[in-house]
Amino acid sequence: MRTHRAGLAALAVATLAAGLQPSVAAGQIPPELLRGREVRFQSGGSRVTGELLGVDQGRLILLRGTGTVDAWPLEEVGEVSVRQHDLSFRKAMLWATIGGVATGLALTAACSSVEDTNCAPVLPAVVLSWELVGAFFGYFLGRSARLELPPAPDALRPYARFPQGVPSTFSVPLVTSRGAVVPR
């Protein structure tokens, strides 16, 4: 019996130790952490959106949704909107509705187990309270989802995939406000 417990304890320790091992080799950064933030800005009357790869040599370098990498001169870039997170007012209200309905149904079911009680107002009251809390927090989530920054290298670098600058192996065409593409 004692050896059986010791064997289970050793198995538990080995399992925990294996789970605590780093999943990547030392010095490597997981690819999911190497993603730049999505940015949006106006340049020459057109709206530009993409992943911020880097800011260097007076240009803003983006990975566009089409898979192309382009650069814009910083002097032709308007205020830059950086996406902080994906939570919005709409998502907060969706989760508040789901939570309110689930909680309201559970409380209505519990209420109906008591004799001589009127359980009709339980569901609407619970859903309404969840919606009010969801609207309050959704307002602030929506406001914090985007950050407006000037097109300055020091302000934008923390949000880039390559904050130290894009690797020298990148050949990035420069896009001007007139839509011209200048190879680099």
Z-matrix of the N, CA and C atoms (Angstrom, degrees):
N
C 1 1.444
C 2 1.529 1 110.57
N 3 1.344 2 116.22 1 -42.93
C 4 1.448 3 120.88 2 -178.66
C 5 1.538 4 110.64 3 -66.15
N 6 1.340 5 117.65 4 -40.64
C 7 1.467 6 120.29 5 179.53
C 8 1.523 7 111.10 6 -68.59
N 9 1.322 8 116.59 7 -30.77
C 10 1.457 9 121.13 8 177.81
C 11 1.537 10 109.78 9 -65.02
N 12 1.328 11 118.33 10 -43.63
C 13 1.459 12 122.64 11 178.27
C 14 1.527 13 110.67 12 -66.12
N 15 1.311 14 116.62 13 -40.85
C 16 1.460 15 120.66 14 179.30
C 17 1.534 16 110.24 15 -63.86
N 18 1.319 17 116.52 16 -39.73
C 19 1.460 18 120.75 17 177.64
C 20 1.515 19 111.60 18 -64.63
N 21 1.343 20 117.69 19 -42.07
C 22 1.460 21 121.29 20 177.20
C 23 1.526 22 111.24 21 -65.11
N 24 1.329 23 116.95 22 -39.78
C 25 1.465 24 120.63 23 178.52
C 26 1.528 25 110.30 24 -64.31
N 27 1.341 26 116.86 25 -43.05
C 28 1.460 27 120.41 26 179.12
C 29 1.529 28 110.45 27 -63.86
N 30 1.327 29 116.99 28 -40.49
C 31 1.463 30 121.39 29 177.62
C 32 1.529 31 110.88 30 -63.00
N 33 1.331 32 116.50 31 -42.23
C 34 1.465 33 120.52 32 179.19
C 35 1.528 34 110.92 33 -63.70
N 36 1.336 35 117.14 34 -43.61
C 37 1.465 36 120.94 35 179.77
C 38 1.525 37 110.18 36 -64.87
N 39 1.320 38 117.63 37 -41.81
C 40 1.463 39 120.85 38 179.80
C 41 1.531 40 111.05 39 -64.92
N 42 1.329 41 116.13 40 -39.90
C 43 1.463 42 120.15 41 178.83
C 44 1.520 43 110.92 42 -65.25
N 45 1.323 44 116.86 43 -44.28
C 46 1.458 45 120.18 44 178.29
C 47 1.521 46 111.47 45 -64.37
N 48 1.324 47 116.83 46 -42.22
C 49 1.463 48 120.41 47 -179.73
C 50 1.523 49 110.93 48 -63.76
N 51 1.329 50 116.90 49 -38.80
C 52 1.461 51 119.99 50 178.82
C 53 1.523 52 110.74 51 -66.71
N 54 1.328 53 117.10 52 -34.83
C 55 1.460 54 121.25 53 178.99
C 56 1.509 55 112.82 54 -71.88
N 57 1.321 56 118.59 55 -23.13
C 58 1.449 57 122.07 56 -178.77
C 59 1.527 58 113.23 57 -88.10
N 60 1.314 59 117.64 58 -5.56
C 61 1.458 60 120.58 59 179.44
C 62 1.523 61 109.69 60 -68.70
N 63 1.331 62 118.25 61 141.50
C 64 1.465 63 119.16 62 177.86
C 65 1.519 64 110.53 63 -63.71
N 66 1.328 65 115.48 64 144.04
C 67 1.459 66 119.86 65 -177.04
C 68 1.529 67 112.28 66 -84.24
N 69 1.323 68 117.71 67 -9.94
C 70 1.464 69 120.78 68 178.07
C 71 1.512 70 108.91 69 -126.12
N 72 1.301 71 115.39 70 155.20
C 73 1.458 72 120.22 71 179.08
C 74 1.526 73 109.59 72 -67.80
N 75 1.316 74 115.77 73 155.07
C 76 1.457 75 120.60 74 -179.54
C 77 1.531 76 109.82 75 -59.77
N 78 1.322 77 115.64 76 136.12
C 79 1.456 78 120.27 77 178.85
C 80 1.516 79 114.12 78 90.56
N 81 1.324 80 118.33 79 -10.80
C 82 1.456 81 120.78 80 178.51
C 83 1.519 82 109.51 81 -98.24
N 84 1.309 83 115.92 82 143.51
C 85 1.455 84 121.35 83 177.51
C 86 1.519 85 107.63 84 -109.83
N 87 1.338 86 117.85 85 130.64
C 88 1.466 87 119.59 86 179.44
C 89 1.526 88 111.15 87 -59.21
N 90 1.338 89 118.02 88 141.84
C 91 1.467 90 121.65 89 -177.46
C 92 1.522 91 113.17 90 -58.55
N 93 1.331 92 118.52 91 -32.25
C 94 1.457 93 119.46 92 -178.49
C 95 1.526 94 111.99 93 -66.62
N 96 1.336 95 117.48 94 -20.37
C 97 1.457 96 120.60 95 176.67
C 98 1.525 97 111.91 96 -87.98
N 99 1.303 98 117.67 97 -8.38
C 100 1.461 99 121.74 98 -178.43
C 101 1.522 100 112.42 99 -95.72
N 102 1.271 101 117.53 100 21.41
C 103 1.458 102 119.92 101 -177.63
C 104 1.524 103 109.74 102 -96.35
N 105 1.324 104 115.56 103 131.30
C 106 1.455 105 120.66 104 175.87
C 107 1.517 106 109.75 105 -79.21
N 108 1.305 107 116.22 106 165.65
C 109 1.460 108 121.44 107 179.71
C 110 1.522 109 110.57 108 -80.93
N 111 1.302 110 115.37 109 153.39
C 112 1.461 111 120.39 110 175.78
C 113 1.520 112 107.68 111 -75.44
N 114 1.330 113 116.35 112 133.13
C 115 1.453 114 121.05 113 177.77
C 116 1.522 115 110.19 114 -125.01
N 117 1.332 116 114.89 115 157.91
C 118 1.458 117 123.10 116 178.80
C 119 1.519 118 107.73 117 -137.85
N 120 1.333 119 117.26 118 138.41
C 121 1.455 120 120.50 119 175.87
C 122 1.516 121 110.06 120 -158.27
N 123 1.339 122 115.47 121 167.30
C 124 1.453 123 122.79 122 176.41
C 125 1.516 124 107.99 123 -100.83
N 126 1.325 125 116.96 124 135.90
C 127 1.455 126 121.84 125 175.38
C 128 1.522 127 108.25 126 -143.93
N 129 1.322 128 115.67 127 113.84
C 130 1.462 129 119.89 128 178.41
C 131 1.512 130 113.65 129 61.61
N 132 1.321 131 118.51 130 35.40
C 133 1.456 132 122.05 131 178.13
C 134 1.515 133 114.49 132 84.80
N 135 1.319 134 118.70 133 -5.78
C 136 1.465 135 119.88 134 178.13
C 137 1.529 136 109.94 135 -111.10
N 138 1.304 137 114.69 136 149.52
C 139 1.461 138 121.11 137 -179.96
C 140 1.524 139 108.79 138 -92.23
N 141 1.326 140 116.62 139 129.94
C 142 1.458 141 122.30 140 -176.35
C 143 1.523 142 108.66 141 -118.24
N 144 1.334 143 116.68 142 134.29
C 145 1.463 144 122.60 143 178.84
C 146 1.522 145 108.82 144 -133.70
N 147 1.324 146 116.81 145 141.67
C 148 1.453 147 121.11 146 176.63
C 149 1.514 148 111.74 147 175.61
N 150 1.322 149 115.42 148 178.63
C 151 1.457 150 121.33 149 177.87
C 152 1.521 151 109.04 150 -84.21
N 153 1.311 152 117.01 151 129.54
C 154 1.458 153 121.71 152 -179.46
C 155 1.524 154 109.15 153 -75.20
N 156 1.336 155 115.87 154 112.34
C 157 1.465 156 120.64 155 178.08
C 158 1.520 157 111.54 156 -86.43
N 159 1.326 158 117.12 157 -42.07
C 160 1.452 159 119.34 158 -178.91
C 161 1.508 160 112.12 159 -176.54
N 162 1.323 161 114.64 160 168.24
C 163 1.452 162 122.52 161 176.01
C 164 1.517 163 106.16 162 -131.69
N 165 1.341 164 116.51 163 114.38
C 166 1.453 165 119.27 164 178.16
C 167 1.524 166 110.05 165 -155.98
N 168 1.307 167 117.16 166 156.65
C 169 1.461 168 124.41 167 176.78
C 170 1.527 169 112.33 168 51.25
N 171 1.334 170 116.52 169 38.34
C 172 1.456 171 120.64 170 177.64
C 173 1.508 172 114.84 171 71.13
N 174 1.313 173 117.34 172 23.25
C 175 1.463 174 119.96 173 179.77
C 176 1.523 175 110.86 174 -137.36
N 177 1.314 176 114.43 175 153.22
C 178 1.462 177 123.85 176 178.44
C 179 1.521 178 107.33 177 -105.61
N 180 1.329 179 118.25 178 122.76
C 181 1.470 180 121.89 179 -173.77
C 182 1.522 181 109.21 180 -109.46
N 183 1.332 182 115.83 181 124.77
C 184 1.468 183 122.32 182 -176.47
C 185 1.517 184 111.73 183 -123.14
N 186 1.329 185 114.68 184 147.87
C 187 1.459 186 122.44 185 167.07
C 188 1.511 187 105.30 186 -99.60
N 189 1.314 188 116.83 187 113.13
C 190 1.459 189 121.88 188 -176.57
C 191 1.522 190 110.24 189 -80.65
N 192 1.314 191 116.37 190 165.46
C 193 1.451 192 122.19 191 179.46
C 194 1.515 193 113.23 192 -62.71
N 195 1.324 194 117.14 193 -21.66
C 196 1.465 195 121.85 194 179.69
C 197 1.523 196 111.56 195 -81.63
N 198 1.352 197 116.89 196 -5.73
C 199 1.458 198 120.59 197 -179.20
C 200 1.511 199 113.53 198 94.01
N 201 1.337 200 117.25 199 0.41
C 202 1.459 201 120.54 200 179.23
C 203 1.527 202 110.33 201 -89.66
N 204 1.310 203 115.90 202 149.40
C 205 1.462 204 122.10 203 176.75
C 206 1.519 205 107.32 204 -109.42
N 207 1.338 206 116.55 205 122.67
C 208 1.458 207 122.27 206 -179.36
C 209 1.521 208 109.46 207 -131.73
N 210 1.321 209 115.72 208 160.36
C 211 1.465 210 121.82 209 177.94
C 212 1.518 211 109.40 210 -127.40
N 213 1.333 212 116.03 211 144.68
C 214 1.449 213 122.48 212 177.62
C 215 1.522 214 108.77 213 -121.78
N 216 1.331 215 117.86 214 138.80
C 217 1.472 216 119.64 215 174.79
C 218 1.530 217 109.39 216 -63.24
N 219 1.319 218 117.85 217 134.60
C 220 1.455 219 121.39 218 -177.25
C 221 1.525 220 112.46 219 -59.83
N 222 1.330 221 117.84 220 -30.87
C 223 1.465 222 119.39 221 -179.14
C 224 1.522 223 112.09 222 -70.81
N 225 1.338 224 118.20 223 -15.01
C 226 1.464 225 121.45 224 178.54
C 227 1.524 226 112.52 225 -101.42
N 228 1.329 227 116.70 226 3.79
C 229 1.458 228 121.66 227 -178.01
C 230 1.520 229 108.94 228 -100.20
N 231 1.343 230 116.32 229 130.07
C 232 1.457 231 120.84 230 174.79
C 233 1.517 232 109.91 231 -79.12
N 234 1.317 233 116.40 232 -166.89
C 235 1.462 234 120.49 233 179.03
C 236 1.528 235 109.81 234 -57.60
N 237 1.334 236 116.21 235 138.55
C 238 1.458 237 121.79 236 -174.96
C 239 1.520 238 109.43 237 -101.96
N 240 1.314 239 115.96 238 129.44
C 241 1.460 240 122.26 239 177.61
C 242 1.526 241 108.12 240 -101.46
N 243 1.334 242 116.45 241 118.14
C 244 1.465 243 122.37 242 -177.75
C 245 1.528 244 108.56 243 -104.29
N 246 1.331 245 116.39 244 129.22
C 247 1.465 246 119.67 245 178.36
C 248 1.520 247 108.82 246 -80.26
N 249 1.334 248 115.99 247 119.25
C 250 1.450 249 122.26 248 -178.92
C 251 1.537 250 111.71 249 -81.61
N 252 1.321 251 115.44 250 -43.70
C 253 1.467 252 121.15 251 -177.59
C 254 1.522 253 109.52 252 -158.00
N 255 1.323 254 116.22 253 171.72
C 256 1.460 255 121.14 254 -176.67
C 257 1.523 256 113.55 255 -94.69
N 258 1.310 257 117.26 256 -1.22
C 259 1.458 258 118.97 257 -178.70
C 260 1.520 259 109.55 258 -78.01
N 261 1.312 260 115.48 259 134.63
C 262 1.457 261 120.65 260 -178.02
C 263 1.521 262 109.14 261 -136.11
N 264 1.320 263 115.95 262 175.03
C 265 1.463 264 120.60 263 176.69
C 266 1.522 265 110.28 264 -59.08
N 267 1.306 266 115.58 265 -42.98
C 268 1.472 267 120.64 266 -178.37
C 269 1.532 268 111.49 267 -61.69
N 270 1.337 269 117.09 268 -44.22
C 271 1.464 270 120.08 269 179.34
C 272 1.526 271 111.31 270 -67.66
N 273 1.329 272 117.29 271 -37.63
C 274 1.462 273 120.15 272 177.66
C 275 1.525 274 110.42 273 -62.75
N 276 1.314 275 116.58 274 -41.01
C 277 1.462 276 120.02 275 179.34
C 278 1.527 277 111.50 276 -68.99
N 279 1.320 278 117.11 277 -35.12
C 280 1.460 279 120.30 278 176.64
C 281 1.527 280 110.36 279 -62.44
N 282 1.353 281 116.51 280 -47.72
C 283 1.458 282 119.79 281 179.54
C 284 1.529 283 111.58 282 -66.95
N 285 1.320 284 117.62 283 -34.69
C 286 1.461 285 120.46 284 177.36
C 287 1.532 286 110.22 285 -65.95
N 288 1.314 287 116.95 286 -38.80
C 289 1.466 288 120.46 287 178.61
C 290 1.529 289 110.52 288 -66.56
N 291 1.325 290 116.69 289 -46.32
C 292 1.472 291 119.89 290 178.98
C 293 1.524 292 110.44 291 -60.64
N 294 1.334 293 116.70 292 -48.00
C 295 1.468 294 120.22 293 179.65
C 296 1.516 295 112.34 294 -63.36
N 297 1.335 296 116.67 295 -40.69
C 298 1.459 297 120.89 296 -179.86
C 299 1.514 298 112.43 297 -65.55
N 300 1.316 299 117.35 298 -44.01
C 301 1.469 300 120.70 299 179.52
C 302 1.531 301 110.56 300 -66.73
N 303 1.326 302 117.42 301 -44.60
C 304 1.469 303 120.11 302 -179.96
C 305 1.525 304 111.11 303 -62.98
N 306 1.331 305 116.97 304 -46.37
C 307 1.465 306 120.27 305 179.71
C 308 1.523 307 110.43 306 -67.19
N 309 1.334 308 116.50 307 -42.03
C 310 1.460 309 120.09 308 179.53
C 311 1.521 310 112.98 309 -61.83
N 312 1.340 311 115.93 310 -40.59
C 313 1.474 312 118.83 311 177.92
C 314 1.529 313 111.19 312 -66.13
N 315 1.315 314 116.53 313 -40.99
C 316 1.467 315 119.79 314 179.08
C 317 1.527 316 110.90 315 -64.65
N 318 1.325 317 117.35 316 -43.37
C 319 1.465 318 119.88 317 179.69
C 320 1.522 319 111.72 318 -70.18
N 321 1.318 320 117.85 319 -34.04
C 322 1.460 321 120.81 320 176.22
C 323 1.527 322 110.14 321 -65.41
N 324 1.329 323 116.20 322 -41.62
C 325 1.469 324 119.52 323 177.22
C 326 1.526 325 110.70 324 -63.84
N 327 1.310 326 117.18 325 -41.40
C 328 1.466 327 120.13 326 178.21
C 329 1.526 328 110.61 327 -65.85
N 330 1.322 329 116.66 328 -40.27
C 331 1.457 330 121.08 329 180.00
C 332 1.530 331 111.27 330 -64.62
N 333 1.322 332 115.77 331 -37.70
C 334 1.467 333 119.16 332 -177.46
C 335 1.528 334 112.48 333 -69.28
N 336 1.318 335 117.78 334 -13.19
C 337 1.460 336 119.92 335 177.65
C 338 1.529 337 111.87 336 -79.30
N 339 1.312 338 116.88 337 -10.90
C 340 1.463 339 121.50 338 177.92
C 341 1.517 340 108.08 339 -95.66
N 342 1.325 341 116.16 340 131.14
C 343 1.460 342 120.23 341 -177.88
C 344 1.525 343 111.21 342 -73.50
N 345 1.310 344 115.62 343 149.79
C 346 1.454 345 124.33 344 174.84
C 347 1.531 346 113.59 345 58.53
N 348 1.335 347 117.05 346 42.32
C 349 1.469 348 120.60 347 174.98
C 350 1.523 349 108.79 348 -125.15
N 351 1.314 350 115.90 349 148.25
C 352 1.458 351 121.68 350 177.35
C 353 1.528 352 107.46 351 -95.85
N 354 1.323 353 117.41 352 106.72
C 355 1.463 354 122.25 353 -176.49
C 356 1.512 355 112.99 354 -95.98
N 357 1.326 356 118.61 355 1.53
C 358 1.462 357 121.52 356 -176.47
C 359 1.535 358 113.15 357 -59.52
N 360 1.329 359 120.44 358 -40.41
C 361 1.474 360 118.54 359 -177.54
C 362 1.541 361 115.01 360 -80.03
N 363 1.319 362 118.08 361 -4.95
C 364 1.464 363 119.87 362 -175.11
C 365 1.534 364 111.20 363 -65.59
N 366 1.317 365 117.29 364 -51.90
C 367 1.467 366 120.38 365 -177.31
C 368 1.535 367 112.08 366 -60.79
N 369 1.340 368 119.75 367 -51.49
C 370 1.470 369 118.03 368 179.67
C 371 1.536 370 113.11 369 -62.17
N 372 1.315 371 117.48 370 -36.74
C 373 1.468 372 120.06 371 -179.23
C 374 1.528 373 110.99 372 -66.45
N 375 1.319 374 116.77 373 -42.27
C 376 1.465 375 120.22 374 -179.63
C 377 1.530 376 110.44 375 -67.83
N 378 1.331 377 117.15 376 -44.39
C 379 1.467 378 120.20 377 179.69
C 380 1.536 379 110.00 378 -62.78
N 381 1.327 380 116.90 379 -42.09
C 382 1.467 381 120.42 380 179.03
C 383 1.529 382 111.08 381 -62.35
N 384 1.328 383 117.55 382 -42.45
C 385 1.472 384 119.34 383 -179.75
C 386 1.528 385 110.83 384 -65.58
N 387 1.321 386 117.52 385 -40.40
C 388 1.470 387 120.04 386 176.93
C 389 1.528 388 110.50 387 -64.73
N 390 1.315 389 117.97 388 -40.16
C 391 1.461 390 121.37 389 -179.90
C 392 1.527 391 111.39 390 -64.44
N 393 1.329 392 117.25 391 -39.19
C 394 1.457 393 119.97 392 178.37
C 395 1.523 394 111.28 393 -63.96
N 396 1.318 395 116.65 394 -44.91
C 397 1.466 396 120.68 395 178.20
C 398 1.534 397 109.58 396 -65.95
N 399 1.324 398 117.58 397 -41.88
C 400 1.463 399 121.42 398 178.17
C 401 1.516 400 112.01 399 -62.02
N 402 1.326 401 117.48 400 -39.50
C 403 1.467 402 120.58 401 178.83
C 404 1.520 403 110.82 402 -66.91
N 405 1.317 404 117.05 403 -39.42
C 406 1.467 405 120.85 404 179.15
C 407 1.527 406 110.48 405 -61.94
N 408 1.323 407 116.39 406 -52.49
C 409 1.462 408 119.45 407 -178.80
C 410 1.527 409 111.87 408 -73.07
N 411 1.321 410 118.07 409 -32.24
C 412 1.456 411 121.42 410 177.58
C 413 1.517 412 112.46 411 -62.81
N 414 1.324 413 116.58 412 -35.37
C 415 1.464 414 120.24 413 177.56
C 416 1.528 415 110.23 414 -59.44
N 417 1.328 416 116.86 415 -47.63
C 418 1.461 417 120.72 416 -178.43
C 419 1.525 418 111.99 417 -72.81
N 420 1.326 419 117.67 418 -33.76
C 421 1.464 420 119.99 419 175.58
C 422 1.529 421 110.59 420 -64.14
N 423 1.317 422 116.13 421 -42.97
C 424 1.459 423 120.17 422 179.06
C 425 1.520 424 112.04 423 -62.82
N 426 1.316 425 116.68 424 -38.94
C 427 1.467 426 120.46 425 179.90
C 428 1.522 427 112.06 426 -71.15
N 429 1.344 428 117.23 427 -31.09
C 430 1.466 429 119.68 428 -177.43
C 431 1.527 430 113.05 429 -90.04
N 432 1.324 431 118.06 430 -3.20
C 433 1.466 432 120.95 431 -176.55
C 434 1.524 433 112.38 432 -67.54
N 435 1.322 434 117.53 433 -31.21
C 436 1.463 435 121.39 434 -178.83
C 437 1.519 436 109.99 435 -124.77
N 438 1.324 437 113.88 436 144.14
C 439 1.455 438 122.15 437 179.25
C 440 1.523 439 107.67 438 -121.10
N 441 1.321 440 116.90 439 125.94
C 442 1.464 441 121.66 440 179.86
C 443 1.528 442 108.89 441 -93.35
N 444 1.340 443 116.74 442 123.97
C 445 1.460 444 122.11 443 -177.49
C 446 1.523 445 110.73 444 -129.18
N 447 1.341 446 116.48 445 151.50
C 448 1.458 447 118.73 446 174.08
C 449 1.528 448 109.52 447 -72.93
N 450 1.324 449 117.64 448 155.74
C 451 1.475 450 119.48 449 179.95
C 452 1.529 451 111.20 450 -77.03
N 453 1.320 452 116.07 451 64.02
C 454 1.464 453 121.98 452 -179.99
C 455 1.528 454 108.86 453 -115.66
N 456 1.323 455 117.93 454 137.11
C 457 1.473 456 120.43 455 -177.87
C 458 1.529 457 113.90 456 -54.36
N 459 1.333 458 117.37 457 -44.26
C 460 1.468 459 119.64 458 -177.93
C 461 1.518 460 112.41 459 -64.84
N 462 1.331 461 117.71 460 -31.14
C 463 1.461 462 121.20 461 179.78
C 464 1.527 463 111.72 462 -77.32
N 465 1.331 464 117.84 463 -31.88
C 466 1.465 465 121.03 464 -173.31
C 467 1.526 466 114.58 465 -94.76
N 468 1.325 467 118.08 466 -24.87
C 469 1.473 468 120.39 467 -175.80
C 470 1.527 469 114.32 468 -54.57
N 471 1.323 470 120.62 469 -40.56
C 472 1.474 471 118.94 470 -178.81
C 473 1.524 472 114.16 471 -61.64
N 474 1.326 473 117.66 472 -17.24
C 475 1.460 474 120.79 473 -177.06
C 476 1.529 475 112.73 474 -101.75
N 477 1.308 476 117.50 475 4.31
C 478 1.464 477 121.99 476 -176.78
C 479 1.522 478 111.40 477 -90.82
N 480 1.318 479 115.88 478 154.58
C 481 1.461 480 121.23 479 174.24
C 482 1.522 481 110.02 480 -64.78
N 483 1.318 482 116.47 481 -38.81
C 484 1.463 483 122.22 482 177.75
C 485 1.525 484 108.05 483 -117.67
N 486 1.334 485 118.35 484 83.15
C 487 1.473 486 119.63 485 -176.75
C 488 1.526 487 113.05 486 -64.43
N 489 1.320 488 117.87 487 -24.68
C 490 1.464 489 121.52 488 179.65
C 491 1.521 490 111.24 489 -82.69
N 492 1.318 491 118.31 490 -5.44
C 493 1.466 492 123.46 491 -178.03
C 494 1.516 493 109.63 492 115.88
N 495 1.325 494 116.49 493 151.25
C 496 1.460 495 120.09 494 -178.07
C 497 1.523 496 109.63 495 -68.88
N 498 1.324 497 117.37 496 149.55
C 499 1.464 498 120.18 497 179.13
C 500 1.531 499 111.36 498 -58.74
N 501 1.298 500 116.05 499 150.68
C 502 1.471 501 120.89 500 -177.69
C 503 1.526 502 111.86 501 -66.66
N 504 1.322 503 117.92 502 -14.69
C 505 1.466 504 120.82 503 179.25
C 506 1.522 505 112.16 504 -76.61
N 507 1.331 506 118.28 505 -12.51
C 508 1.451 507 121.74 506 178.72
C 509 1.525 508 109.62 507 -74.44
N 510 1.291 509 115.97 508 130.47
C 511 1.457 510 121.32 509 172.05
C 512 1.520 511 105.80 510 -109.49
N 513 1.325 512 116.46 511 102.68
C 514 1.455 513 121.14 512 -171.57
C 515 1.523 514 110.24 513 -110.06
N 516 1.350 515 117.55 514 121.91
C 517 1.461 516 119.38 515 175.57
C 518 1.524 517 110.45 516 -72.40
N 519 1.320 518 116.48 517 144.83
C 520 1.456 519 122.71 518 179.74
C 521 1.517 520 108.75 519 -94.82
N 522 1.332 521 117.65 520 126.50
C 523 1.457 522 122.77 521 179.40
C 524 1.516 523 107.66 522 -102.07
N 525 1.319 524 117.19 523 128.39
C 526 1.466 525 120.83 524 179.17
C 527 1.521 526 109.26 525 -97.41
N 528 1.322 527 116.52 526 170.46
C 529 1.466 528 121.14 527 -178.49
C 530 1.527 529 111.72 528 -64.42
N 531 1.308 530 117.40 529 -22.09
C 532 1.463 531 120.52 530 178.28
C 533 1.517 532 111.78 531 -84.96
N 534 1.350 533 116.68 532 4.25
C 535 1.448 534 120.46 533 178.69
C 536 1.509 535 114.11 534 85.60
N 537 1.332 536 116.51 535 0.93
C 538 1.464 537 119.43 536 -179.78
C 539 1.525 538 110.00 537 -75.00
N 540 1.303 539 116.07 538 143.63
C 541 1.455 540 121.48 539 178.67
C 542 1.518 541 108.19 540 -110.44
N 543 1.312 542 114.85 541 121.38
C 544 1.460 543 121.13 542 -179.65
C 545 1.514 544 108.02 543 -108.26
N 546 1.359 545 120.27 544 114.51
C 547 1.460 546 120.48 545 -178.82
C 548 1.526 547 110.81 546 -65.32
N 549 1.337 548 115.06 547 149.09
C 550 1.464 549 120.60 548 178.25
C 551 1.485 550 109.29 549 -126.93
